């Protein structure tokens, strides 16, 4: 997986007639447990069923625009998304869709076309009321890969305003979420882009900042000052930028984090790492949602569902963590249980 520094935006469509209160949303007190669903992955029906049984709150789904709407003269291909939305109709799951990879016909010289992006966002909001509660626009927008052009904070801020205006005019009362930082691409550069987005006014409409943290390599408790990249706690540095720019009372979402390809292949160690990661994030009251990649992607180093459709040790660990929270068990109890199965790994067991 290639590293990316990302500035993201999420639009949470207000759907008061059908949507339940969802943990992780602004104004909701709970922490939202999320997992990423691959539309092209295996056993997605089973993945959704088990995610709901295990108490997962959010599914996050990448919508490859160029793949699902390659030609402006035809309608988007909704088949895969329709299947997902139909299946979750009777569950407690909510969905965040990330719009990625704009087709050539939706690009201008400065990047994705704002009018076309707004149109796609509106079509998604109209098509999936009640379950689509969040929409993320071009993750990794501060990289050429994410923005499909030279990154431009001002152009990105202008696009976000257009999307917000389009949805608001149609009655979707949106909450914007902006950010997304991967330290492997350069901490200072990523934070500078976030600051530039603030200066461009791109976060004025948003009470939430979101991050994407791929290919994490270290123990979840490793502070960002101890390593140069790939640490979960990089969110602390993004939080400082938020505080410096008046976002004291706002939330941070981690819309995707995942295990490094070089991480341990031991199932128990993977399970412990994932529990520790969620425990660390859940303890930060400013983090609203965290979504692990991936439920059902066979190419990822750690999938929550195995190729034969069974929950992996990591998935079971996540389910037990959520169940323990729902049963009001203490964090200390969960940590002690983790210690009983830990391997003799210095990094996993460091204080």
N, C-alpha and C positions, 0 to 999 in steps of 0.2 A: 504494500500500500504506500503510495506517495504521500509525503507530508503536505499539509496545507495550512496556511494562516487564513482565517476566515472572518469576514464580517457578515453576519447573517441578519435577516429580519424575519420575524414571525408575525403573522396576522392572526389574532384570535377573533374569530367571527362570533359576535354576540347573538346567541340563538335562544332567547329566554323561553320560548314556547315549548321546546322539546329537549334541550340539553340539561343534563343533571349537573349539579355543582361538581367540579372535577378538581382533585388535589393537584396543587401546583399552579393553578391559575391565580392571577392577582385577586386578592380579597379572600382566597380560600386558605385555611390555616394549615392543611396537610401537605406533606411531601409527596410528589408524584413519581412513582416508580414507572419507568418507561423501558421499552425494548424496540429495536429497529426490525421491521419486517421487510424482507426482500421479495418483491413481487415476482421475481424470476427464480426464487429459491424453491427448495423442496418442502413438501408437507405444510404449506402455509395454512391450510385449514386446521390441521392438528396443532400447529404452533399457536394459532389464535385461540383455540379451545383451551389449551393448557395455560396460556398466558392469563386468560380470564379466570380459570380455576385457581391459579396461584396468586391472584389478586393484583396483577399488573394493572396500572392505571392508564397508560398511554402506549399506543403503537405509533412509531414514526416511520414514514414511508417516503423513499425518494421517488419522485416522478420525473423521469428522464423525458424532458419536453421533446427533444429531437426524435426520440424513439416512439413516443406515444402520439405525437402530433407532428409528423414530419412534413406535411404539406398544408399550407394555409387554406387551400381550396377544398379541403375535406374536413370532416369533424374529427376531433381527437378520438383515439382508441381507448374507450373507458372500460373495456371488458375485464381486465384484471382488477382494477380498482372497484368496479361494481361488485365483483365476487367478494372482495374483502368487506366492503360496506354492508353487503347483504348478510354476511356471516356474523358480523359483530352487532347486528341490529338488536339482539336480545341479550347482549353482554353489558358489562359495566365499563368497557373499554372506550376511550376517546382516541381520536386520530389526529396526528400532525402530519401534513404532507409537505415535503421539501421539493420545491421546483428547481430542477437542475438542468444544465446542458441545453441552452436555447438553440433552436435550429437556425440555420443561416438566414432564413427569410424573416426571422424576428430579431435580427441584429442590425444596429447602426454602427457607425464608425467609433462611437464612444462606448459601445457595449450593448446590452439587451435593450430592445425598444420598450419604452415605458407603456405605451398604449396597448401593445400586444400582451405584455406581461400582465397588465391590469385586467385585460379581457380573460386571460387564462385563469387568473385568481378568482374572478367573478364567476366563471363557469364552474369552477370547483366548489365554491361556496354555495351556489344555487343547487348543484347536483347532489350534494351530501349534507343537507341540513341536519343538525342534531348530533352527528358523530364527528364531523370534521370541525374541530374546535381551534385548530391552529394551522397556519400556513407559513412556511419558511421560504423566503425568496433568495435564490442563488447563494447557497452556502459556499464559503471560500471566495466571496466577492472581492477580496483584496488580493487575489492571485489571478494570473491570466487564465488558469484552468477554470476557476469558479466564475469569473466575470466574462470570459470569452473575449477579452480585450485587455488593454493595459488598465490595471486597477485605477479607479478614479472615485475617491470618496464623495466628491460633490455630485457626480453623475449618479452614483448609487443613492445618495440622499434624495435627489430629485425623483428618481424612479420610485422610491419608497413612498414619497408624498403622493405620487400619481396613483399607486395601488391603493393606498389608504383612502384617497378621495373617491375613487371608483367604488370601493366597497361601501363606504359610508353613505354615498349617494343612493345606493341600492338597499339601504336599511341594515347592513351588517355593521354593527358597532364594534369596531376592531380595536384590539390592543396590539401595538407594534412591539416587537422584540428584536433587538439588534446586538450583534457582536460575533464571536466565534474566533478563537485564537488557538493556534498550535505552535508551541515554543520551538519545535524542531525546525521551523522555517525562519526563526529569528524572533526572539522575544521583543526586542526594542522595536523592530519594524512592525510587528503585529500590534503592539500597544500604540505606536504612532498612528497607525491607520484608524484604530478605534478613536483616538483623540481627534484625528482629522474629521471623522464622521460626526463626532460631537460638535466640532466647530462649524460643520456644514449644516447643522440643525437636523441631521438625519435621525436622531434619537429623541427628539422633542415629543413625538407622539407615543413614545413607548415607556411603560413602566418596567420593562424586562430587557435584560441583556442575555444573549445566548452564545454558547461556546460549542465548538467541535474539537475534540481532543483524540485524534487517531493514534494508533500504534504506541500506546503507553507501555513503558518498559520497567518502571520502578515500583517499589512498594507504594501503595496508596498514601501512606503517611509521609513519604519523602517530601521535604519542603522544596519549593522552587529555587531557593538560594543554594541548594546542595548539588544541583545538576543543571546542565545547560538546556536540556530539552526532555520531552516525553514524560512529563510528570503530571499526574492528575491535579495536584494542588496549584497548578498554574492559574486556576480560577481565582486565587487570592490576589494575584497581580492585576487581573482584569477588574476585580472588585475595587482595588485601589483607584483605578481610573474612573470607575463609576462614582465613587465617593468624591473624588476631586471635581467631578462635573455635576454634582447635585443630585445624584441618584441614591441618596442614603436610604430611602424607604422603598426602593424598587428591588425586583427579583432578578436572579440570574438563573438561566436554564442551561443545562448541558445537553444539547440535542443529539449528541453522538459521542461516545467514548468506547474504545476497544483495546484489546490486548495486542501487544507487539508480536509480529511473526517470530521474533526471537525469544518469546517467553516460554515458560515451562510447559511441557506437554503432559505433565502429571495432572490427572483430573481433580484430585483433592486440592492440590495447590491452586489450580485455576478457580475452584469453588471458593477457597479461602480468600483469594485476591479479590474476587467479585464482591463477596460479602463485606470485606474491609473497605472497598471502594464506596459501596453504597452507604455503609455506616458513616464513613468520613463525610460524604456529601450531605447525608440526611442531618448530620449534626450542625450544619451551617444553616441558620434560619433564613438566610437570604437566597438559598438555592431552592427553587420551586420544583423543577423536574430534572431528572437525569435518565438518559436512555442509552442502554448498552447495545452495541452492535456485535453480534446479530442473532436474531431468533433462528434463522433458517438459511444462512448463506454457507454453502459447503466449502467455499474458498477461504473463509475466515479462520484464524488460528483457534478461536473459541466460539463455537456456536452453542446456543442454548438448547437446540434440538439436534439430536444425532441424525445421521443419514437414514436410520431405520425408523425415524419418527418417534423416538423415545426421549424424554428429558435427560439432559446430561447432568453430571454432578453440579455444574455451575448453575443450571436452571433450578435444580432441587434446592440448592443453597439459597438462591434468590427467593424461591417460594417459602422456604422456612423463615427467612428473615422477615418477609412481609407478614406471614402468619404470626410470628412472634410479636411483631408490632401491634397487630390487630388484637392479640390476646393480652396485650399490655405487659409482656415480659420485658425485663430491663435489658439495655444494651450490654451491660456487664455479663448477664447470663449468656447472651449470644456469643460474646467474645470468648468466654470461658469454654463454651462448647467447641468453638473453632480451634482453640488451642489443643484440645484433646486429640485432634486428627491432623495437626500440622506436621509436615515433614521437617527434617533437620536441615532447613535452608536458612542460611544466615540473613539473607535479605528479607525473606518472609517473616522472620522472627526478630528483626531488629526493633529496638524500643521506639 
